[in-house]
Each structure stands twice: as structure tokens, then as C-alpha cells.
Amino acid sequence: MTENRRQLSLNAFVYPAGHHEAAWRHPASAPERIYDVTYYQEIARTAEAAALDAVFFADGPALQGDVAHNAVGRLEPITLLTAMATATERLGLIATASTTYYEPYNLARLFGSLDHISGGRAGWNVVTTGNDSAAANFGLDAHPDHAERYARAQEFVDAVTALWDSWEDDAIVLDREAGVYADTSKIHEIGHTGRHIRVRGPFNQPRPPQGHPVLVQAGASNEGRAFAGRNAEAIFTAHQRLADAQAFYADVKSGAAGFGRRPEHVKVLPGISPFIAGTETAARDLERQFNELTVPAYGLLQLELMTGSSLGHLDLDAPVPASLFTGAGDVIDNHRSRLQVVAGIVERERPTVRGLLHRLAGARGHRVFAGTPEQVADTLEEWFTGGAADGFNVMPPYYPGGLEVFTAEVVPILRARGLFREGYTGRTLREHLGLPRPESRFARRDALIGA
């Protein structure tokens, strides 16, 4: 193996009981611990022992899903990741936070603090929030429309990164003898005034160790891809087929280049939810066990939210009506893009309603794969070497055992093939991902003025 050989990025996508909707019912999961911080610290240590790049938490500012039939509540992720930072030394820590329902200064402080506390391991998954129920939790009558949310998101990211830059890297002098703590000529107001966001600054903490915590994005809509091309350093995405993933990968890399960025500085990380066992038959039996624990009412509600149609009248053992997905090809937002994934499943596989519910139960439209450790490694390698992925968001169907079997049995195979590192070579999330540390815009400006 050569030193410069391209290698996989691997994140553990943490979903409290597991990514399968029935995980909480399976004896291999631990739903009684999903509000116990030590549970997540143990997961983090498992991920770090395997030298995974990061753990990732999705989040939203509302109770999402049918809590009567699934463990859908969760702890606030930035607070939780701070606790996980104290239990680890090198593992990256990525959390979702909404540009629609936070304010830039507060969010800059939260992620800046996490980056300082962890020694440079923070990542922010930038979302605009697609959940209409969130609006009422913030005193709004309606959720802002898609275009408006992305316009605010761009201003929001501009303001947050400017705040992180507002202390130049050498602003702290710490001259005890002269009584000078900081050089105020290197601490700047940002003066951001836009249509959606106004922030004066400066920030009230030094520049984060990474310069900027890593910016992650998961939108697949047209606006989402444009936003990613301009801002994202890692992109989480969902694809069922290699060809679709290859097309998305090429589009994202081209979009980044269109903004004058280096394509290799944008990591594309599809989700994969693996059922792993010693034989393919045993792995499929494990998947079947989970599917048999699903509650149809829960799956139907998720599908109703996706399609906007009432489905309670459908015969579970009849074919899925194709009319449910009329217009799914018109991708206007991330919700519709996920609908497009499901429409493709229906078109290709012609499942029954029950069969579709089982297909979606595993990972909400992300790719579910059942096989041996070697077969899982094979599919990761095929996508990685075939121009479809720079790595993966690993979505164990159940926690904690699903991650443990992946790290114990799949990661060593990837290492033996030269596809994944033997251990960490850096300490920050940027170093794990091979991303540069951004220079402060104010340092660049001062250098240009001085020239």
C-alpha cells in the first residue's frame, strides 16, 4: 500500500436505538439507555477504537415520527457530543443544527466551543429543516418556504464563518509583563447585514482550532446541491443504486469546481445500513427478524408524511399504487428528493405495501444491505472505487451491537485491502478527512492591505 493511496472515510451515524424503525423492540438493542450519556460515550469509544472519522447525529427542533410506536425522542446533540468529547481523544463529532431555527451568533458559539473543548474535532451538519411541525415550536404560523430557507441558510453560514474568523489566529498575545492579553487590531467586527441576517460581531472567543468546524450538508434538491457546491466539505446522501450514486457524485464534484473549489475537498458519503452475519442467509434472516417487528401503522404514517396522501385504506398485501408518486421526478426540495428514491424502488421492484414498508423500515430510504462481512466490504469497495463515494455514513440497524460487528469484522477487511487506515494519523476532524484548515478572511484582508 502506498502512502498516498486514497482511503475511505467512515462515520458512525448514531440513531438512538438503531436505524431500523423496529430496533427498539429487538433484544439486541438498548432503548432503555437512549437518554443515558454513558451509552453514547461507549458508542463513541467503539468508533474511536476502530479509527472511524466521526460520529454523526441527526436532529430536528420538533418531535418527529410516531412516538407511540418508536423511540423517536433524543437528547440535544451538541451538548451530547461535548460529553462524548470528554470520553474520546481523536474521534470527530458532527451534529445537525438548523439555520431556520437558530441564530448565527449562538450557533457559532456552540460549535466553536465544541471545537475548543474537543481539540478540533467538531463538524456542523447544516440543515434548513424540512419539518413543518417545527414552526409552531418557535411561535411561527407557517414554515418558511424552500427557497426562503436556503437564502437564509447562505447568509447564516456566511455570518457564522465570519464570526469564527473574527479573531485572527495570533490575536492572543498573552504578554503578562506588559499587561496585554490580546492584540485588538486582530479582533474584528464582521458587520454582516443581509436580507435575513444581521450580526455585528466580533466573536467572544478565539478562532476555533480547525479555523472552521467542518461544514457538512445533506440536501439533495437543486438548491441543496448548489449550496453544497459552495459551502459543504462533506455531503451525506441516500442512494439505492450504484449508477444513481455515480451521477450524484459527478454532479457534486462538478458543482464544487464551478465555485472554484477543489473537488477532493468535498467528501461524498452515502448512507449504508448493513445487516451482518456469518452467512448471507443468516444476514437476511436477521433483517427479516427486524422487519417482522415493524408496526404497519408507524410505517404508513411515515409514508403519508412523504407522499402527502392518506394511506390507511390500502391493503397491505396489495401492490403499491404508482399514483402515489406522481411528480416525484421533479426534485424541488430534500423531501421530494427522498420521495424520488422511494418512487424508484416502487417502479423497479413493484412491491406490495407491506414490502415497501419493510424496505423503508431499515434506514428511511438509505441503502440497506444484508450479507457477510466480506460482502459488505465488497459493496463499499465497489462504490468507493467506482466513482460513487468517498466513504460512507454507516447506519447500523441496531445499537450498540450493529456498530460493534461492523468495526470488528468489516473494518479489518477494509484495512487488509488497503482501503482504510490502520489508525489515526492526525488529531482533528479536518485531518481525518484530508481537508485543509481555512485561513481567516481577516488575515487575508490585512495581508492584502499590507501589500
N, C-alpha and C positions, 0 to 999 in steps of 0.2 A: 504494500500500500504506500503510495507516495504521500508526502506531507501536504500537498496542495489539493488532494483529491476532494471533490465536492462531497459533502456528507449531509445526511438527513438532519432536519430539525424536528424534535418531538416534544409536544406539550401534553400534559395530562389535563384534560378538560374535566373539571370536578363538578359533578352534579350530585347533590347530597346523597341519595341512596343509590344512584346509578342512572345511566341514560335510558335504560328500558323503563317504560312507564309503570310496569308491574314489579320493578326491582324491590320496592319496599315490602312486597309480600313474600319474596323468596327468602328462604332461610340463610342464604349466603350473604345477605345484605344486613345493614345495621341501622334501620330507620330510627331506633330509639336514641341514637347518638348524633343525629344531624344538627343539633344545637349545642353540641359539646366541642369546645375548641380543641381538646386533645385528640379527637377523632381526625380533624383536619391536619393537625400537626403530624400525626402518624402517617397520613397520606403524603404529606409533603416530604417527610423523611424517606418514604419508599421511592418517590420520584427522584429525589436528590441522590439516593444510593445508586440509582441507575444512570445518573448524569443527564437526566432529561433537561431540556432547555428551561421549561417553566411549568407551573400550574396555572390554569386559567379558570376564572369564574364568570359565568354569565349572570346578568342581573336585570331587574326592571323595577320601577317605582310603583308597583301595584301587585296585588295577589293575583297571579296568573294561573289559569288552569282550574280544574275541578278539585278543590281541596277535600271534598267528600270522599274521593276515590284515589287520591295520590298525595304524596308528601311534597307539596309544591311550595311551602314556605321556606325561607332561607335567611341566614344571617347577612348583615351588610358586608359586602366583600372587601372593601378597603380596610376596615377595622380588622376583619378576619385575616387578611393577608399580612397585616402588621404583626399579628400574633404568630402567624406561620413563619415570618421572617426571623423571629427570635428562636425558632426551632431548627433553622437551617442556616447554611453559610453561602451557598452559591446558586441555589435554585431560583430561577426567575419567577416573578409574582405579577400576574396580569389580571386586572379586574375591569369589568364593564361599568361605565358611567355615562349618563345621558347628557347631551348638550342641550336638550329641551328643558330639562327639569333641574339642572344645577345652574349655578352662576360661576363664571370663569375664575374669579379670584379664589373662591372657596375650593373649587376643584383643583386648581393649581397648587394650593396649599396641601390638600390631601395627598396627591400623587407626589409632590415634591418632598413631603415629609416621609412617605413610604420609601422613596428612593434614598433619602438620607439614612433612615433607620436600617434599611436592608443593605446599605453599602453599594447601591447602584443596580438594583435588581427589579425595578418597577416597570410595568407596562400598562398602558391605558387603552382598553378596547373602546373606541369612540363610537357611540350609537346615538341615533336621533330619537329613538323609542317609537315603536310601531303599535303600541298598545293603547287603544282609545280610552280604556278604563283609567289610565294614569291621570288624565286631565282633571278629573273630579278630585283627585287627591291633592291637587295643587290649586284648587279654587278656580279652575277654568271650566267654562261651559262646554268647550269642544277642544279636541286635539288639533294642533296646527297641521295644515296640510303638508304633503310630502315635500314639495318644492320649498316651502317656507322653512321647514325643519332643516333642510340641507343648507339653505342660505345662512341660517343662524349658526349651523354647525361649523361652517367655514370661518365665520367671524370668531366664533368661540375658540377654535383651535389656534387661530392667529393670535388672539389675545392671551391664551394660556401659554403658548410657547414664547411670546414676547415677555411675559412675566418671568418665566424661568430664565430667560436671557438677561433680565434687567440688572442682575448682579453679574458683572464680569468675573471670570474665574479667579482673578487675582485681586478682587476688591477688598478682601480681608487682609489688613496689614499686620495686625496683632503686635504693634510696637508698644510694649509695656513701658519702656523707658520714656518714650516721647508722649505717651498717653493717647496714641492714635490706634483705634480699633480697625477702622475701615477707611478706605480712600473713597470719599463721596463722589469724586469725579467719575468713578467707575460703577456707580449705582444710579439707574436711570428711571425716570418716569417713562411709561410706554405710550401714553396719550392715545389709546385706541378709541376712536369714535366712529361707529358704523351705524347702519340702519337698525341692527338688532342688539348690538353690544357696545357699551361704553365703559372703559376701565382706564383710570389714570395711572395707577402704579406709583412708585415701584413696588416690587415684591417685598415681603417681610421675612425672607430667609435667603441664604446664599444659593447660588446656582446648584441644581441637583448634581450628584456625582456623574450621572450619564449625560449631563448637559440638558437633554430632554429625556424623561422616561420614554420607552419605546412606544410608538403610536401604532395601534392595531385597529383594524376595521373589518366589518363583516357584511356590509351591504353589497348586494349583487344587482341592484337596479342600475339604470343608466346613470342617475345622479350619484349613486353609491360608487360605481366604478370610476367616475370622474373624480370624485372626492378621494378615493383610494389612490388613484394615479398621482394626485397632487401631494397627498399627506401620508398615506399609510406606509409603514415599514414591514408590516406583516398583515396578511389578509386571511381571515377564516372563511371558508366557503363550503358549500354542500353540493356534491355531485354523485350520481349513481353510476355513470359510465365513463370509461377512460376517454372516449372521444370528446365528450362534453367538457371534461376537466381540462383536456389539452387546449380546447378552443378558449376557455376562460383564462387559462394560464397565459396563452399568447396575447390575448386582448389586454390583460392587466399589465404585462411587461411592456407592451407597446404603448399603453397609456402612460406609464411612468416615464418612458423615454420621451414622450411628447411633452412632458413638463420639464425636460432637461435633466431627469434623474437617471441614475444607473439602474437598469433593470434588476441586477443582482442584489440591490439594496431594498428590494420589495420581495418578501418571502410569501409564497402562496401555500397555504396549509389547509387542505381539505380535511373534513372530519371523517373518521372511520371508527365504527363501533364493533370490536371483534369478540365473537364467542369462540373461546379457545379450549380445545381438549386434545387428548392424545390421538384420536382418530377423527376423520371428518364426520363419520356417523355420530360419534359421541358429541361433537360440537353442535351438530344440527339437533340432536336430542336436547342439549342444554338450551338452545334457542327455543325449541318447542315448549319446554317446561315454562319458560318465561311467558311465551305467548298465551299459554293456557291459563295463566294467572291474570290476564287482562280483563278489565271490566268494559264491556262494549259501550256503555253509556259514557264513559270517560273518553274513549276514542272517537265516538260520534260527535261529542261536543267540540273536540279539537278540530275535527274535520268541518264542522259547521262554522267555526270561527274562521277557518281558512277559506271556505267557499262562499260564505255569506248566505247559505241556504239551510232550511230546516230539513233534517235527515231522519228524524225519529220514526218516520213511516216506512223506511226502507227495510226490505227483507235482508237480513244479514247474510244469507246464503245465496242471494241473487247477484248477478253481475253489477258492478258499479255503473250507474248511468253516466255515459260520456257527457251528457248535457251539463253535469256539474262543473265541468272545466272549460266551458265555452269562454273564449277570450283569454285563456291562461297564457297564450303565447305573447301577449302584449305586456312586456315587463316594464311596469312603471314604478314599482317600489319593491322593497325587500320581501314584503308579504306576498306580492304577486310572483316574485321570482321563486319562492318556495312552492307556491301553488303550481308553477310551471314544472318543477321537479316531480311533484305528485302526478300531474297530468301525464307526464312521460311514462311513469310507472303504469298508469291505467291503460294508456294506449298500447304499450308493448306487451303487457302481461295479462290484460283482461281479467283482473282478479274479481272475486266476489267482494262484497262489502266487508265481510269478516276478514278475508285475506288481505285487503288493503289496510284495515285497521291493524293487523298483525305486522304488515310491512312498515307501517309508520310508528308502531309502538317502540321499536328498537332505538331510534335516535331522531325522531321528528323530521324525517326526510334526508338525514345524512346516511351515508353508506353503511349498511350492516353486513358483516362478513363472518361466516361460520367456517372454521377449519382448524387444522393443526397449526402449531407454531411455525412450521416451515411454510405452510400455505399462506399464513398471514404475512410472513416476511416476503414471500414471493410477490404478493399483490402490492405491498408497499414498494418493493424494488421496481416492479413494472411501472407504476405511476411515477416514481421518482426519476428513473432513467428515461422514461418515455415522454418527458416534457409536459407532465400534468401536475407536478407538485414539487415543492422544495422541502417538504416534510409533511407532518400530519398533526392534527389535533386528535389525539387518541381519546376515545369516548367509551370507557368501559361500561358494559351494560349493567354492571353492579359494582358497588364499592363495599369494602376495600379490596376484596379478592380479585376482581377483574383487572385492576391495575397491577396487583402483585403477580398474577400469572403472566401478564404482558411483559413486565420488567424482568421476571425470572427466566422466561422461556423464549420470548421473541427477541428481546434486545441482544442477548448473546449471539443469536444467529446473524443479526444485522451487523454486529461487530466482526464476526468471523468473515463476513463478506466485504468488510472494509467500508460499510455504509454508515456507520455510526461510531462516534468517538469512544475510546476506552475510558476516558474520564474527562473532567473539565480541564480546559487549558486557560481559562480566564475566570474572572470573578463577577463580571456584570452580565446582565441580560444581553446588552449590545455585543459583548464579546462572544457570548454563546452563539448568537445569530449571525455573527460576521458583519455587523453593522458599524458604520463609523460614528464617532461621537461628534455631534454638530457643534460648530463654532458659534459663539454668541454673535448675534447680529449687531450688537452694540460694539463689540470688539472689532468687527469688520468695518463698521462705520468709522470708528475712531482711527483705525489704520488708514482708511482711505482719506480722511481729513488730514491726517499727519503727513501723508504722501504728497 
